[in-house]
Amino acid sequence: MRKKTLWLLGISLLFLILVTVLGIVWEDAAQQVDFARKNLPPGTGGVFGTDWMGRDMLKRTVAGLSLSIRLGLLTAAISAAVALALALLASLGGGLMDSLVCGLINLVMGIPHMLLLILISYSLGKGFRGVAAGIALTHWASLARLLRAEILQIRESPYVRISEKLGKKPWWIAWNHIVPQVSRQFVTGLILLFPHAILHEAGVTFLGFGLSSEQPAIGVILSESMSYLITGKWWLALFPGLALVGVVILFDRIGSGLKALLDPSSAQL
């Protein structure tokens, strides 16, 4: 079972790397216009067909997925780092700091992600910077709550108590004792943040508050395709939508598989 999981993880990661690299290579080609080949269905116009400007939908889809994956990796990494930092502050900083961090977690979790993301993205001028900031600042709360609970348990461990009695500083204890103990939860949480980040990026871009329409983002492609569905151009939305769902499911499976490898007891529950 472990060997099979490793193989699936390896294949999934290779596929995601291939999509990311290929999307970067095709980024300019995805924007090339050819009105002589506009609105061609799959087969005649390539694997995914062409759009109303003659652009290759396969290249646009792969370029959009590549952009979503890169944005997802960046924002998930920032969110996970914020979650870990706040969890350490809450558990090591005393009662007042713990109350402040818990209050901040409850505040962020009490506001719908999409609403808060739109507000942050719009206030920062939308685009890549606005979307990245919005996702990074709204997706850390659940992981921070989980890590805080784990760290509070670790603080009661005998080796942590001994280090405190020996006069070790709190941040020395955090780096040498606590962070290694929560590394499994941190890595798993980091990976599971990816699908949320990708879906929210596509959603906020679809609504017009995200990435620029000049970029071949999945949200842009889906938003533009809505005007052409009633004319029978079904492939403009179907293939990009399925590709987005496929990548999200793939990330989710990678996170679940990695969690099973790092914590075998969780796979038996």
C-alpha positions in Angstrom: 0.0 0.0 0.0 2.8 2.4 0.9 4.6 1.6 -2.4 1.4 2.2 -4.4 0.8 5.5 -2.7 4.4 6.6 -3.4 4.0 5.8 -7.1 0.7 7.7 -7.3 2.3 10.7 -5.6 5.2 10.6 -7.9 3.1 10.4 -11.0 0.8 13.2 -9.8 3.7 15.5 -9.0 5.3 14.8 -12.4 2.1 15.6 -14.2 1.6 18.9 -12.3 5.2 19.9 -13.0 4.7 19.1 -16.7 1.6 21.2 -16.8 3.3 24.1 -15.0 6.4 24.1 -17.3 4.3 23.6 -20.5 2.0 26.4 -19.5 5.0 28.8 -19.1 6.4 27.7 -22.5 2.9 28.1 -24.2 2.1 31.4 -22.5 2.7 33.6 -25.6 1.3 31.0 -28.0 -1.9 30.9 -25.9 -2.5 34.5 -26.8 -1.9 34.3 -30.5 -4.9 35.3 -32.6 -5.9 33.6 -35.9 -9.3 34.7 -37.1 -9.1 32.2 -40.0 -9.5 29.5 -37.4 -12.0 31.0 -35.0 -14.8 28.9 -33.3 -13.5 25.6 -34.5 -14.8 22.6 -32.5 -12.5 20.0 -31.0 -11.0 17.8 -33.7 -11.1 20.4 -36.5 -9.5 23.1 -34.4 -7.2 20.9 -32.3 -7.8 18.8 -29.2 -9.8 21.5 -27.3 -10.9 23.5 -30.4 -10.4 27.3 -30.8 -12.2 30.3 -29.4 -13.9 33.3 -31.1 -10.4 34.8 -31.8 -8.9 31.7 -33.2 -6.8 31.0 -30.1 -5.9 27.4 -29.3 -8.0 26.3 -26.3 -5.6 23.6 -25.3 -2.7 26.0 -25.0 -4.9 28.6 -23.3 -6.2 25.9 -20.8 -2.7 24.6 -20.0 -1.3 28.2 -19.7 -4.2 29.1 -17.3 -3.7 26.0 -15.2 0.1 26.8 -15.0 -0.7 30.3 -13.7 -3.2 28.9 -11.2 -0.7 26.3 -9.9 2.0 28.9 -9.5 -0.3 31.3 -7.8 -1.7 28.4 -5.6 1.8 27.4 -4.6 2.9 30.9 -3.7 -0.3 31.8 -1.7 -0.5 28.4 0.1 3.2 28.7 1.2 2.5 32.2 2.6 -0.7 31.1 4.3 1.0 28.1 5.9 3.9 30.2 7.1 1.5 32.8 8.6 -0.5 29.9 10.3 2.7 28.5 11.8 4.0 31.8 13.0 0.7 32.8 14.7 0.3 29.3 16.2 3.8 29.6 17.8 3.0 33.1 19.0 -0.3 32.0 20.5 1.2 29.0 22.3 4.4 30.5 23.5 3.5 34.1 24.0 1.3 33.8 27.0 -2.4 34.3 27.8 -2.8 37.8 26.2 -1.1 36.8 23.0 -3.1 33.6 22.8 -6.3 35.5 23.2 -5.4 38.0 20.5 -4.4 35.2 18.0 -7.6 33.2 18.8 -9.7 36.3 18.3 -8.0 37.0 15.0 -8.6 33.4 13.9 -12.3 33.6 14.9 -12.6 36.9 13.1 -11.2 35.6 9.8 -13.1 32.3 10.0 -16.3 34.3 10.7 -16.2 36.1 7.4 -16.9 34.2 4.2 -13.6 33.5 2.3 -14.9 34.8 -1.0 -16.2 38.1 0.4 -13.0 38.8 2.3 -10.9 37.8 -0.7 -12.8 40.1 -3.1 -12.5 43.0 -0.6 -8.7 42.6 -0.3 -8.1 41.9 -4.0 -10.2 45.0 -5.0 -8.6 47.3 -2.5 -5.1 46.3 -3.8 -6.0 47.0 -7.4 -6.9 43.4 -8.4 -4.4 41.7 -10.7 -1.8 39.1 -9.6 -0.7 41.1 -6.5 -4.3 41.7 -5.3 -5.4 38.1 -5.8 -2.2 36.7 -4.2 -2.6 38.9 -1.1 -6.3 38.1 -0.8 -5.8 34.4 -0.9 -2.7 34.4 1.3 -4.5 36.5 4.0 -7.7 34.5 4.1 -6.6 30.8 4.0 -4.4 30.5 7.1 -7.0 30.4 9.9 -8.0 26.7 9.9 -4.4 25.5 9.8 -3.4 28.0 12.5 -6.1 26.7 14.8 -4.9 23.1 14.2 -1.3 23.9 14.8 -2.0 25.9 17.9 -3.8 22.9 19.4 -0.9 20.6 18.5 1.7 22.9 20.0 -0.2 23.3 23.2 0.0 19.5 23.7 3.7 19.4 22.8 4.4 22.1 25.4 3.3 19.7 28.1 5.9 17.1 27.0 8.7 16.2 29.5 11.5 17.2 27.2 10.0 20.7 26.7 9.6 21.1 30.5 13.2 20.1 31.0 14.4 22.6 28.4 12.5 25.3 30.1 14.0 24.4 33.5 17.5 24.5 31.9 16.8 28.1 30.9 16.4 27.6 27.2 14.7 30.5 25.4 11.2 30.0 24.1 12.2 30.5 20.5 15.1 27.9 20.9 12.5 25.5 22.3 10.1 26.3 19.4 12.8 25.7 16.7 14.4 22.6 18.2 11.5 20.8 19.8 8.1 22.1 18.6 8.6 22.8 14.9 10.0 19.4 14.1 7.0 17.8 16.0 4.4 19.7 13.9 6.2 19.4 10.6 3.9 16.6 9.4 0.7 18.6 10.1 2.3 21.7 8.6 3.3 20.0 5.3 0.0 18.2 5.0 -1.9 21.5 5.7 0.3 23.3 3.2 -0.5 20.9 0.4 -4.2 20.8 1.2 -4.3 24.6 1.0 -3.4 24.4 -2.8 -6.9 23.3 -4.1 -8.6 25.9 -2.0 -6.3 28.6 -3.3 -6.7 27.5 -6.9 -10.5 27.4 -6.7 -10.8 30.7 -5.0 -8.4 32.3 -7.5 -10.6 31.0 -10.4 -13.8 32.1 -8.6 -12.7 35.7 -7.9 -11.3 36.1 -11.4 -14.5 34.7 -12.9 -16.4 37.4 -11.0 -14.1 40.1 -12.4 -12.2 40.9 -9.2 -9.1 38.9 -9.9 -6.5 38.5 -12.6 -6.4 40.7 -15.6 -8.5 39.7 -18.7 -5.2 39.9 -20.7 -3.9 36.8 -18.8 -4.9 33.3 -19.9 -6.2 32.4 -16.5 -8.9 29.7 -16.1 -11.2 32.2 -14.4 -10.9 34.6 -17.4 -11.5 31.8 -19.9 -14.6 30.6 -18.1 -15.9 34.1 -17.7 -15.5 34.9 -21.4 -16.9 31.6 -22.5 -20.3 32.3 -20.8 -21.3 34.6 -23.6 -20.8 31.9 -26.2 -22.5 28.9 -24.5 -25.9 29.8 -25.9 -24.5 29.7 -29.4 -23.4 26.1 -29.0 -19.7 26.8 -28.3 -19.7 24.3 -25.4 -16.0 23.4 -25.6 -15.0 26.9 -24.5 -16.1 26.2 -21.0 -16.2 22.4 -20.7 -12.5 21.6 -21.2 -11.1 24.4 -19.0 -13.6 23.6 -16.3 -12.9 19.9 -16.3 -9.1 20.7 -16.3 -9.5 22.9 -13.3 -11.5 20.4 -11.4 -9.0 17.7 -12.3 -6.1 19.7 -10.9 -8.0 20.5 -7.7 -8.8 16.8 -7.2 -5.2 15.9 -8.0 -3.9 18.2 -5.3 -6.4 16.9 -2.8 -5.3 13.3 -3.5 -1.7 14.3 -3.1 -2.4 15.8 0.2 -4.5 12.8 1.4 -1.8 10.4 0.2 1.0 12.4 1.9 -1.1 12.5 5.1 -1.4 8.7 5.0 2.3 8.3 4.5 3.3 10.7 7.3 0.5 9.5 9.7 -0.4 5.9 8.9 -3.0 5.8 11.7 -5.1 8.4 9.9 -5.5 6.1 6.9 -7.0 3.5 9.1 -9.7 5.7 10.6 
